[in-house]
């Protein structure tokens, strides 16, 4: 089997990397195949074409264009997808649940559309035209998506519309060409060049892996390290993949004159559906008891279809039954691009001076696969064999499920530790409050029924934590009593449930005043630090930090809006008063995910003092703690995905490989649908959601193991030979019966 020959490449979905081989073996029937001459899908006579050779070898020159095309296309797809979740949250301003749902809806659509691509390629347009037309749709989708990420183009509604239209076209393009490109590459070889064809698929998968690994590392850098339109450059992060897809299309068209272009030959998937439909209808028409029963419900198709086709469908149906529990694995696996990326954004991403982007962590999966495939093939599997353990394909798949479930248990433990620096959002009738004392001396704040019971709050004291205020309605005015220098000052402020506030106490002409400011307690989705300024200075101050302009912050404890900055050491440029005296004031380290309030004080244009409070703790847990969950789920992927396709390939006849390929891709699609449902329907904390997925996959694994226990492995070639023998014997009997009938007729005429 080709899996054991040469390099076995990888990417986030092993299934689509091997779609090429199965498509080649199944979406077209070669002359002389077992299906030829059986009255179904007889291949047309292909026009032989002598191709130019690559550097004097038996490799057609045309495959160079196909390999480069695939590299650019995979760079385009995975580069765009790597930054998609953060784009939804930071640019479109969706919450994490909606962002996760749309991400998985898009992923699901990408795995439904291959059915459409295979249908039009085999039944109407052929592979070449299908790739060209759908690549144009693909490029158009990328362009629309890139334009939608430019802040100056339209309003928020326009950005959402352009993004969704672009993603729909991308899903149609990438899914539609998925079953065509590698099969088209295989078509370029002559049948006698079997070794060259196998090596081509290794090179083809290498180009896929290179495109995905490079793009998932480079595209987040383009997003985070390049600033445009005053923030992360999503327009560039989407524009570069768009340009690569345009290059892919141009390169593919450039080789047009060298390709062998086989005409459409009919789609076996359609033929299978027709056969099943006829069997169901025929069984319904003969549902009454006086009709004799048949051994299998598919046998009701014998009146119209060859027995060999019916037997092959029976074989495939047994494998398809085992596919029913499989979507749950993909439901966990595909969350690397959503929930795990969002988890990474709330961790410390510093590697000794190099700062990793949260969406770059996905690259680890592809890199680990490059290590695990040879380790498993040349180390683990032979070692298990030496121990006389029968590690069958279905046992491997079940083990892969267990490892993926354990990976989510590890993710849940990491999430619990990550949450130690996260402030939970208050309930609908609760508010969070901290008190900042900007006065000259200590104050005592008191609110009946709250944690503020009159303990002293020292000047510029950094509050340890927010206190929860219970409200009697969705919003309520609360009356504080503040003691300052033996005097009592009333403070009435209006609070709204579900929000966090800072109550600022400061000196004024009457002695003491108070001001309520709303806080942002949700951590940045990309791990940036949040910063704001309160002006307790006697003059107005214009503030700039890095490339972020905080504008003019007025005297009298005015507060600036929040701005987010990448982690690093910063200084603030402050222009004080009407004279515009410019001062550089060091702010120190602004750490991952932390939220800071900088209080400015001073009495002259040349004197500025700052006091910094850390409202939200920095991300203290290092992103390296995600490595175990990536190791586990990647090991599970190797055991589950590669083995699953090898098992499916070995258990189905050649003419039915396309059916299984389509079904395999559908399990990925339905897995993303499961995540979509859970993200929108289950109101759980993130660690609890991880535990839920872990338990669900363990339960599904038990069901799958029971189904696998009763599965009997078959040899498709042996069954095909048996069907052939039975058909020959049936034909001989029929000939004998016809011979006897002719003999009887002859005798009667003589009499």
C-alpha positions, 0 to 999 in steps of 0.5 A: 500500500502506498502509505508504506512507501516514501515520505508520509506527509502531514497537516492538520487533517490527514484525510485531505492529504490522502484524498488525492490517492483515494480519488485517483484510485476511485474517482476514475476507473482505469481501462482494464479495471474490474469495473470495465465490461460490467455495464456501468461506468465504462471508461471512455477511450482516452487520447494518448498524449506524450508529455515532456519529461522532467530533467530526463526522468520519467516524471512528466514536466506537467507535475511541477506545475501541479505541485507548485499549485498545491503548495500555494493553495495550501499556504493560502487556505491554512494561512487565512484560517490560522488568524480567522478566530482572532479576526472574528473577535478583534476585528468583527468584535464577536464574542468567543462563542460566536467566533467559535461557531462561525469558524467551525461552520466554515470548516464544516462547509469546506468538507461538504463541498468536496461532494460537489467538486467530485460530482461536477468533475466526473460527471460534467466538466472533467478535473481540469476545467473543474479546478480552473473554474473553482479556483477562480471562485476561490481567488474571488472569495479571498479578495472579497475576504481581504477587502472586508478586513480593511477598516476604512471600507464601509461600516461594521455591517459591510465588514461582516457581509464581505467576510461571510460572502468571502468565506462561503466562496473560499469553502466552495473553492477549496472543497470543490478542488480537493478531490480533483488536484492530486487525482489530476496529477496522477493522470499525468503518468503512464500506467507503467510508471508506478514507482514514479507515480508513488513518489509523486504523491510523496512530493505532493504531500510534502508540498501540502505540508510545507504550505500549511506549516509555513503559512500557519507560522508566517501569517500570524506574524503578518497579523501581529508584527505589522501594524496597519490602519492603527492596529493588527494588519488583518488586511495583509494577513488575508491579502498574502494568502489571496495573492498566493491563491492567485499565483496557484491559479496562474501556475496551474493555467501555465501548464495547460498545454502539457496536461493530459486531460481525461474526459468526464466518465460518470460518478460512482457516488451517483451510481451507488446512490441510484442503486441504493434508491432502487433497492429501497423502492423495490423493497417497498413495492414488495413489502407484503408477506406473500413476496419471498424475503431476500438475504439482504435489503440491497439484494432487492436491486438485483433486478436492475444492477449487477451483483458485483456492484451490490456486493461492493456496496454491502462491503462499503456499508459495513465500513460506513456503519463504523464511521457513525461515531467518528465525527466526535474525534474531529469535534475535538481535533478541530478546536486547535484553531478555536478554543485552544488558540483562545486559551493560548492568548491568555498564557505567557508566550515569551520564549527568551525574547521571542514572543510567539503569537497565540495562533502560531501554536497550531504549527506544532501539530504539523511539526509533531506529525513529521516526527510521529509518523516515522516513529510510529511506523518504524518504532512503535508498531514493530515494537508492539508486534514483537510483544505479540500484541495484535494491534489491529487497525480498529484498535489503533483508531480506538487508541487514537480516540482515547489519546484525544480525550486525554488531550482535552482532559489536559487542556481542562487542567491548563484552563483551570490554571489559566483562569486564576488570572481571569476575572469572571464576568459578574451576573446580571444583578451584580457589579464589580468594584475597586476603589482608587484613592488619589487623595493626599491621605487615607480614606475609609469607604463604607457601603452597608451590606458590602465588603467596603466596611470602612477599612483604610484605603491608603493613597495610590494603593493598588487594590488586591481584587474587585469586590462584588456588589449585589444589586436589587435590580438590573441597575441601581444607585448606591450611596457610599459614605467616605471618611477623609480627615475626620470629615464625612463625604457622601458619594452616590453612584449608579451601577449597572449589572454585569459590569465592572467599575473603579470608584476614584476618590480625589481632592477638590475644592470642597475636600473630597470628590468621587467619580465612577469609571467603567472598567474592561475586565475581559482579557485581550483575545491576542494576549496584548496588555490593556492600558489607560490613564487617569489624569490627577495632574493640575494640567491637561496632558496629551499622551502617546505610548508607542504608536498608540495615541491616547489623546488629551486627558483633561485635568480633574481625574479625566480618564482615557480610553483603553488601548492595547499594546503588545507585551514589552517595555514602554515609555509614555510621551506626555505633553503637559499644559498649554505650553506643551512641555514634552516629557518621557515617562517610563511605564516599565513592562506591560505584560501579557494580558494584564490591564493597567491604570496609570495615575498621573499627578503633579502640580507644574508643567515640568513635574509629572509623577505616575502610579500604576495599578494592575487591575487584571493580573498578567498571564502567568502560565507559560504557553509551554504547558499546552505542549502535552495536549498537542503531543497527545492529540497529534499522537491520536491523529496519527493513530486515528486518521492515518489508520482509519483511511488505511483501514477504509482503503483495504476494506473496500473495492477500488471502484468504491474508494470515492464513496469512502473518501466522501464519507470520511470527509463528511465525518470531519464536516459533522465533527465541526457541526458538533462543535458549533452546536455545543458552542452555541447551546452549552452554557459552560465555563471553558474548562467544563466544556473541555471536560464535556468533550473529553467524556463524550469522546470516551463514551463514543470510543466505548461504542466504537470499540463494541462495534469494532469487536463484531466487525469481520475483516474482509478481502475485497479482491477475494470477494470480487473473485468469488462474485466472478466465479458465481456469475460465471457458474450462473452464466454456464447454468443459463447456457445449459438451460438454453441448450436443453430448451433448444434441444427440446424445441428441435425434437418437437419440430422433428416429431 
